[in-house]
Every structure is written in structure tokens, then in C-alpha cells.
Amino acid sequence: MSSIDNSPTDDIESEVLISVTELQRQLNDSLKQLSLERLQVLADFAAYLANVESEAATQELLAIPGLLERVKQNQTTSKAQYTNWRNLRSDV
């Protein structure tokens, strides 16, 4: 037995990785069987799903009170007012 035991988190991450790898393999196998027309439909659907996830993340960020105003304020701040993070702490 090794001196380092796998934590439950490591086991879950390994299972997820295996699951993702297996799903990608299954998708690749299926892709090889599709016509050009069906591949286009699938590409459109994948783009739709990615957009839905992105939109959900955007809405989550917009729900944070004052976040948009702070971002806009930071965008208008002169770069001369910033300090290089390396100059703030040399030990990080």
C-alpha cells in the first residue's frame, strides 16, 4: 500500500475524466456514421447548447449586485492608476 491514499475527491475526478473520455469516444464513433446534413444539424445544436451555458453564466454574473457598474468603472480607470502586481509583493 502506498503512503499516499487517494481521496474521495480524486476518485470522483478520475471517474468524471473517464466518463468524459468515454462520452467523447462514443460521440466520435457516432459522428463517423452521420451524413453531412446530420453533422450540420449536430453542429448547430452543439453551438446552441454552448450558447445556453454561456448565457446562464452571464445571467449569474449580472445577478451580482453592482458588478456591472464596478466593471464599467474599472474600464474607465486610467491605466496609470494601476500598480503592477509584481511590485506589490515580491514574495508571491
Secondary structure in CASP SS format (residue, H / E / C, confidence):
PFRMAT SS
TARGET T0000
AUTHOR 0000-0000-0000
METHOD secondary structure of the structure
MODEL  1
M C 1.00
S C 1.00
S C 1.00
I C 1.00
D C 1.00
N C 1.00
S C 1.00
P H 1.00
T H 1.00
D H 1.00
D H 1.00
I H 1.00
E H 1.00
S H 1.00
E H 1.00
V H 1.00
L H 1.00
I H 1.00
S H 1.00
V H 1.00
T H 1.00
E H 1.00
L H 1.00
Q H 1.00
R H 1.00
Q H 1.00
L H 1.00
N H 1.00
D H 1.00
S H 1.00
L H 1.00
K C 1.00
Q C 1.00
L C 1.00
S C 1.00
L H 1.00
E H 1.00
R H 1.00
L H 1.00
Q H 1.00
V H 1.00
L H 1.00
A H 1.00
D H 1.00
F H 1.00
A H 1.00
A H 1.00
Y H 1.00
L H 1.00
A H 1.00
N H 1.00
V H 1.00
E H 1.00
S H 1.00
E H 1.00
A H 1.00
A H 1.00
T H 1.00
Q H 1.00
E H 1.00
L H 1.00
L H 1.00
A C 1.00
I C 1.00
P C 1.00
G C 1.00
L H 1.00
L H 1.00
E H 1.00
R H 1.00
V H 1.00
K H 1.00
Q H 1.00
N H 1.00
Q H 1.00
T H 1.00
T C 1.00
S C 1.00
K H 1.00
A H 1.00
Q H 1.00
Y C 1.00
T C 1.00
N C 1.00
W H 1.00
R H 1.00
N H 1.00
L H 1.00
R C 1.00
S C 1.00
D C 1.00
V C 1.00
END
